[in-house]
Amino acid sequence: MDFAKGLPRRSILQAGLVAAGASAFVPTRFAIGNTAKVKVGFLLPYTGTYAGLGEAITNGFKLAIEERGGKLGGRDIQFVAVDDESNPAKGPENTSKLVSGENVDFVVGPVHSGVALGMVKVVRETGTIAVIANAGAGAATGPLCAPNIFRTSFTNWQTAYPMGKVAVERGLKNVVTISWKYAAGEEALSGFEAGFTKAGGKVVKQILVPFPSDEFQANLTEIAALKPDGVFTFFAGAGALKFVKDYAAAGLKSIPLMGPGFLTDGVLKAQGEAAEGVLTTLHYADALDTPENKSFRAAYAKAFGKEADVYAVQGYDSAQLLVQGMAAVKGDTSAKPALIEAMEKSVIKSPRGTFTLSKAHNPVQDIYLRQVKGGQEIVLGVAEKGLADPATGCKMA
């Protein structure tokens, strides 16, 4: 069924409930398979630039499940992983491997926004519940939104928009923006520019680099010639590591460098002195001083022998969302309308801070202002409280 066409959402839910009632008199899949395992499919990168991100999301997810008894709604879990290779062209094919090939109950992932758009096309048709654990593509919960599509991470707009106001408040009126030329980068730059121009700033040049190229020298030479007040950038993973180091090596440290927190998260230690002073906005910070965050970070370090990052948090919270939904339906994955409704009403007590979901199924969450000082990510405060993506184009009834 295409959740985005035909019947309004209320009718779909009512039809599902009627069907569920009718099937109560015959052995249902759940009644027969009460001890059958719930199948959770990971559509994540396990090779290439974003491999570390895929691993962190997987680890975080499994940690949350383990802490909550190792089950979903009282049922054991079977994990099925597909390496999405961060390849948008293979997004639909790799999603179908999980949905049609493996008949998973849930799809969790991906990292790459382009892959997410391919995933969304498939799950909109099949009705499989998908939890976007990282990719910030706005369209997935905008024009392509559907009742079975949830996000526990962020939108590219959401993590970039607050920095626009911050930049102007810091006297940075003329800024160059730079990113890879792909959905995530372009949406992040657009989000920053919206907040920046609203506050009175001007983007003097936008530079887009082919993905996943990490040859930045020509771009840095151009930035030096433009002499902006600041630079706003979107890079992540290995690309972020190299950009920050190249930026410093090019002698540009006197020009403030800003971006969503992916610029430093997971790679800060490797960036070293080059990252000193970098200003970022994100829905999480390693140094958040809350019981939930301290407990999570200690458990993650113990379980995996490494420090947690924002990607691990997103995996952790994706699991929390499914735990709450499945508890409400007592593990009955066939009760999809009730399962979706329970997920919509979830309150996630996250290491990032408690958040809920908007009508478009995006997190309504605080965005923190952070800065690298002494090799540490310091939380300067909240850049925007309870921010929700506008989800332009989402028409869920």
C-alpha positions as CSV (number, residue, x, y, z in Angstrom):
1,M,0.0,0.0,0.0
2,D,1.2,3.5,-0.8
3,F,0.7,5.4,2.5
4,A,1.1,8.7,0.7
5,K,-1.7,8.3,-1.8
6,G,-5.4,7.4,-1.8
7,L,-7.1,7.1,1.5
8,P,-6.4,9.7,4.2
9,R,-4.3,8.5,7.1
10,R,-7.3,8.3,9.4
11,S,-9.0,5.8,7.0
12,I,-5.8,3.8,6.7
13,L,-5.6,3.5,10.5
14,Q,-9.3,2.6,10.9
15,A,-9.0,0.0,8.1
16,G,-6.0,-1.5,9.8
17,L,-7.9,-1.7,13.1
18,V,-10.9,-3.3,11.5
19,A,-8.6,-5.8,9.8
20,A,-6.9,-6.5,13.1
21,G,-10.2,-7.1,14.8
22,A,-11.4,-9.5,12.1
23,S,-8.3,-11.5,12.3
24,A,-8.7,-12.1,16.0
25,F,-10.8,-15.2,15.3
26,V,-8.2,-16.9,13.2
27,P,-4.6,-17.7,14.0
28,T,-2.6,-14.5,13.1
29,R,1.0,-14.4,12.3
30,F,1.7,-13.1,15.8
31,A,-0.5,-15.7,17.5
32,I,1.3,-18.5,15.6
33,G,4.7,-16.9,15.9
34,N,4.5,-15.5,19.4
35,T,8.0,-16.7,20.0
36,A,9.2,-15.8,16.5
37,K,12.0,-13.3,16.3
38,V,11.4,-9.6,15.4
39,K,13.5,-8.8,12.3
40,V,15.3,-5.5,12.5
41,G,17.1,-4.5,9.3
42,F,20.1,-2.1,9.3
43,L,20.6,-0.1,6.1
44,L,23.9,1.5,7.0
45,P,27.4,2.1,5.6
46,Y,29.9,-0.5,6.8
47,T,32.6,0.4,4.3
48,G,33.9,3.7,2.9
49,T,33.8,7.3,4.2
50,Y,30.9,6.7,6.6
51,A,31.8,3.2,7.8
52,G,32.5,4.5,11.4
53,L,29.1,6.2,11.5
54,G,27.3,3.0,10.5
55,E,29.2,1.1,13.2
56,A,28.4,3.6,15.9
57,I,24.6,3.6,15.0
58,T,24.6,-0.2,15.1
59,N,26.4,-0.2,18.5
60,G,24.2,2.4,20.0
61,F,21.0,0.5,18.9
62,K,22.2,-2.8,20.3
63,L,23.3,-1.2,23.5
64,A,19.8,0.2,24.1
65,I,18.2,-3.1,23.4
66,E,20.6,-5.0,25.7
67,E,19.9,-2.5,28.5
68,R,16.2,-3.2,28.1
69,G,16.3,-6.9,28.3
70,G,17.4,-7.8,24.8
71,K,13.9,-8.0,23.4
72,L,11.3,-5.9,21.6
73,G,7.8,-6.3,23.0
74,G,8.8,-9.5,24.7
75,R,10.2,-11.1,21.5
76,D,13.8,-12.0,20.6
77,I,15.4,-10.0,17.8
78,Q,17.2,-11.0,14.6
79,F,19.4,-8.3,13.2
80,V,20.0,-8.2,9.4
81,A,22.6,-5.8,8.1
82,V,23.0,-4.5,4.6
83,D,26.0,-2.3,3.6
84,D,24.4,0.6,1.8
85,E,27.9,1.7,0.5
86,S,26.7,5.3,0.8
87,N,25.5,4.9,-2.7
88,P,22.2,6.6,-3.5
89,A,21.8,4.7,-6.8
90,K,21.6,1.5,-4.8
91,G,19.3,2.9,-2.2
92,P,16.1,1.3,-3.5
93,E,17.8,-2.0,-4.3
94,N,19.5,-2.3,-0.9
95,T,16.2,-1.4,0.9
96,S,14.4,-4.1,-1.1
97,K,17.0,-6.7,0.1
98,L,15.8,-6.0,3.6
99,V,12.1,-5.4,3.0
100,S,11.3,-8.0,0.3
101,G,14.3,-10.3,0.5
102,E,14.5,-10.6,4.3
103,N,10.9,-9.5,5.2
104,V,12.2,-7.4,8.0
105,D,9.7,-5.8,10.4
106,F,11.7,-2.5,10.7
107,V,14.4,-0.7,8.7
108,V,16.9,1.4,10.6
109,G,19.2,3.8,8.8
110,P,20.7,5.2,6.7
111,V,23.5,7.7,7.1
112,H,23.6,9.3,3.6
113,S,20.7,11.6,2.6
114,G,20.7,10.3,-1.0
115,V,20.3,6.7,0.2
116,A,17.5,7.8,2.5
117,L,15.5,9.2,-0.4
118,G,15.8,5.8,-2.1
119,M,14.8,4.0,1.0
120,V,11.8,6.2,1.5
121,K,10.5,5.4,-2.0
122,V,10.5,1.7,-1.1
123,V,9.0,1.8,2.4
124,R,6.2,4.2,1.2
125,E,5.0,1.5,-1.1
126,T,5.4,-1.5,1.3
127,G,4.3,0.2,4.5
128,T,7.4,-1.1,6.3
129,I,8.2,1.0,9.4
130,A,11.4,2.8,8.9
131,V,13.4,4.8,11.4
132,I,15.9,7.3,10.0
133,A,18.8,7.0,12.4
134,N,21.0,9.7,10.8
135,A,20.3,11.0,7.2
136,G,19.0,14.5,7.5
137,A,17.2,14.7,4.1
138,G,14.3,17.1,4.6
139,A,12.2,15.6,1.9
140,A,12.0,12.3,3.7
141,T,9.8,13.9,6.4
142,G,8.6,16.7,4.1
143,P,7.0,16.0,0.7
144,L,7.7,12.3,1.1
145,C,6.5,11.9,4.7
146,A,4.3,9.0,5.6
147,P,2.8,7.4,8.8
148,N,5.4,4.6,8.7
149,I,8.5,6.9,8.4
150,F,10.1,8.2,11.5
151,R,13.3,10.1,12.3
152,T,15.3,10.0,15.5
153,S,18.2,12.1,14.3
154,F,17.8,15.6,12.8
155,T,17.1,17.3,9.6
156,N,19.9,19.1,7.7
157,W,18.0,22.4,8.1
158,Q,17.6,21.8,11.9
159,T,21.2,21.6,12.8
160,A,22.3,24.4,10.6
161,Y,19.6,27.1,10.9
162,P,20.5,28.2,14.5
163,M,24.1,29.0,13.6
164,G,22.9,31.8,11.3
165,K,21.8,33.9,14.3
166,V,24.9,32.9,16.3
167,A,27.2,34.1,13.5
168,V,25.6,37.5,13.2
169,E,25.6,37.9,17.0
170,R,29.4,37.3,16.9
171,G,29.8,40.0,14.3
172,L,30.3,37.7,11.3
173,K,28.3,39.5,8.6
174,N,29.9,38.2,5.4
175,V,30.3,34.5,5.2
176,V,31.4,31.9,2.6
177,T,29.6,28.5,2.7
178,I,31.2,25.2,1.5
179,S,30.1,21.6,1.4
180,W,29.9,18.5,-0.8
181,K,27.5,18.8,-3.6
182,Y,24.8,16.4,-2.4
183,A,21.5,16.6,-0.6
184,A,22.8,16.8,3.0
185,G,25.3,19.5,2.2
186,E,23.0,21.7,0.1
187,E,20.2,21.5,2.7
188,A,22.6,22.4,5.5
189,L,23.9,25.4,3.6
190,S,20.4,26.4,2.8
191,G,19.3,26.1,6.5
192,F,22.3,28.2,7.6
193,E,21.6,30.9,5.0
194,A,18.0,31.1,6.0
195,G,18.9,31.8,9.6
196,F,21.9,34.0,8.6
197,T,20.1,36.3,6.2
198,K,17.1,36.6,8.6
199,A,19.5,37.9,11.2
200,G,21.0,40.3,8.8
201,G,24.0,38.4,7.3
202,K,25.1,37.9,3.7
203,V,26.5,34.8,2.1
204,V,29.1,36.1,-0.3
205,K,29.9,32.8,-2.0
206,Q,28.7,29.2,-1.9
207,I,31.2,26.5,-2.9
208,L,30.1,22.9,-3.7
209,V,32.6,20.1,-3.9
210,P,31.9,16.8,-5.7
211,F,31.1,14.0,-3.2
212,P,33.1,12.4,-1.7
213,S,36.2,14.4,-2.9
214,D,38.5,15.5,-0.2
215,E,40.8,17.6,-2.4
216,F,40.1,21.1,-0.9
217,Q,43.2,23.1,-1.8
218,A,41.7,25.1,-4.6
219,N,38.6,25.8,-2.6
220,L,40.7,27.0,0.4
221,T,42.8,29.3,-1.9
222,E,39.5,30.8,-3.1
223,I,38.3,31.4,0.4
224,A,41.5,33.1,1.4
225,A,41.1,35.4,-1.6
226,L,37.5,36.3,-0.7
227,K,38.5,37.3,2.9
228,P,35.1,36.6,4.5
229,D,34.3,37.2,8.2
230,G,33.7,33.5,8.6
231,V,33.2,30.2,6.9
232,F,30.2,27.8,7.4
233,T,30.7,24.3,6.2
234,F,29.1,20.9,6.1
235,F,31.4,17.8,6.1
236,A,31.3,14.6,8.1
237,G,33.4,11.6,8.7
238,A,36.8,11.3,7.0
239,G,35.9,14.4,4.9
240,A,35.4,16.5,8.0
241,L,38.7,15.3,9.4
242,K,40.6,16.3,6.3
243,F,38.8,19.6,5.7
244,V,39.5,20.9,9.2
245,K,43.2,19.9,9.0
246,D,43.6,21.4,5.5
247,Y,41.8,24.6,6.6
248,A,44.3,25.1,9.4
249,A,47.3,24.1,7.2
250,A,46.2,26.7,4.7
251,G,46.6,29.5,7.3
252,L,42.9,30.2,7.6
253,K,42.6,29.8,11.3
254,S,42.1,33.6,11.7
255,I,38.8,33.2,9.9
256,P,36.2,31.6,12.2
257,L,35.1,28.1,11.0
258,M,31.5,27.1,11.8
259,G,29.2,24.1,10.9
260,P,26.8,21.5,12.2
261,G,28.5,19.3,14.8
262,F,29.3,16.6,12.3
263,L,32.3,18.7,11.5
264,T,34.0,17.5,14.6
265,D,32.0,14.7,16.1
266,G,33.8,11.4,15.9
267,V,36.9,12.9,14.4
268,L,37.9,15.6,17.0
269,K,40.8,13.7,18.5
270,A,42.3,13.0,15.0
271,Q,41.8,16.7,14.0
272,G,43.9,17.8,17.0
273,E,45.1,21.4,17.2
274,A,43.5,22.1,13.8
275,A,40.0,22.0,15.3
276,E,40.8,24.5,18.1
277,G,38.1,27.2,18.2
278,V,35.7,25.6,15.7
279,L,32.1,26.5,16.5
280,T,29.3,24.0,15.9
281,T,25.6,23.6,16.5
282,L,24.1,20.1,17.1
283,H,21.4,18.2,18.9
284,Y,24.0,16.5,21.1
285,A,27.3,17.2,22.8
286,D,29.6,14.7,24.4
287,A,30.0,16.9,27.4
288,L,26.3,17.3,28.3
289,D,26.1,17.2,32.0
290,T,23.0,15.0,32.6
291,P,22.6,11.6,34.3
292,E,21.3,10.1,31.1
293,N,24.3,11.2,29.1
294,K,26.8,10.1,31.8
295,S,25.2,6.7,32.1
296,F,25.1,6.2,28.4
297,R,28.6,7.2,27.7
298,A,30.0,5.0,30.5
299,A,28.0,2.0,29.3
300,Y,29.0,2.5,25.7
301,A,32.7,2.8,26.6
302,K,32.5,-0.4,28.6
303,A,30.7,-2.3,25.9
304,F,32.7,-1.2,22.9
305,G,36.0,0.1,24.2
306,K,35.6,3.5,22.6
307,E,33.9,6.8,23.2
308,A,30.3,7.4,22.1
309,D,29.4,10.1,19.7
310,V,26.2,11.6,18.2
311,Y,25.8,8.7,15.8
312,A,25.8,6.2,18.7
313,V,23.2,8.4,20.4
314,Q,21.0,8.3,17.3
315,G,21.2,4.5,17.1
316,Y,20.5,4.3,20.8
317,D,17.4,6.5,20.5
318,S,16.1,4.6,17.4
319,A,16.0,1.5,19.6
320,Q,14.3,3.4,22.4
321,L,11.5,4.5,19.9
322,L,11.0,0.9,18.8
323,V,11.0,-0.4,22.4
324,Q,8.3,2.0,23.4
325,G,6.2,1.2,20.3
326,M,6.5,-2.5,20.6
327,A,5.8,-2.5,24.3
328,A,2.5,-0.7,23.6
329,V,1.3,-3.5,21.2
330,K,2.9,-6.3,23.3
331,G,5.2,-7.3,20.4
332,D,2.4,-7.6,17.8
333,T,4.0,-6.2,14.7
334,S,0.8,-6.9,12.8
335,A,-1.0,-4.3,14.8
336,K,0.7,-1.6,12.7
337,P,-1.8,1.3,13.2
338,A,-1.6,0.9,17.0
339,L,2.2,0.5,16.8
340,I,2.6,3.7,14.7
341,E,0.3,5.6,17.1
342,A,2.4,4.5,20.0
343,M,5.6,5.5,18.3
344,E,4.1,8.9,17.5
345,K,3.4,9.5,21.2
346,S,6.8,8.4,22.4
347,V,8.8,10.5,24.8
348,I,12.4,9.6,24.4
349,K,14.7,10.2,27.4
350,S,17.8,10.6,25.3
351,P,21.4,11.3,26.2
352,R,20.9,14.4,24.2
353,G,17.9,15.5,26.4
354,T,14.3,14.5,26.3
355,F,12.6,14.9,23.0
356,T,9.2,14.2,21.4
357,L,8.2,13.9,17.7
358,S,6.4,16.4,15.5
359,K,3.4,15.6,13.4
360,A,5.9,14.9,10.5
361,H,7.7,12.5,12.8
362,N,10.8,14.7,13.3
363,P,12.4,15.2,16.7
364,V,11.4,18.3,18.5
365,Q,14.7,19.0,20.3
366,D,17.2,21.5,21.7
367,I,20.1,22.5,19.4
368,Y,23.3,23.2,21.4
369,L,26.1,25.6,20.7
370,R,29.5,24.0,21.1
371,Q,33.1,25.1,20.7
372,V,36.4,23.2,20.7
373,K,38.6,24.4,23.5
374,G,41.7,22.7,24.7
375,G,40.9,19.7,22.5
376,Q,37.5,19.3,24.1
377,E,34.0,20.0,22.8
378,I,32.7,22.6,25.3
379,V,28.9,23.3,25.5
380,L,28.4,27.1,25.4
381,G,24.7,26.9,25.8
382,V,21.5,26.2,23.8
383,A,21.4,27.8,20.4
384,E,17.7,27.0,19.9
385,K,15.3,25.5,22.3
386,G,12.8,22.8,21.2
387,L,13.4,23.3,17.5
388,A,11.3,21.4,15.0
389,D,11.9,21.2,11.3
390,P,9.1,23.1,9.4
391,A,8.6,19.9,7.3
392,T,7.5,21.9,4.3
393,G,5.4,19.8,2.0
394,C,4.4,17.1,4.5
395,K,0.7,16.3,4.1
396,M,-0.1,13.5,6.5
397,A,-3.7,13.5,7.4
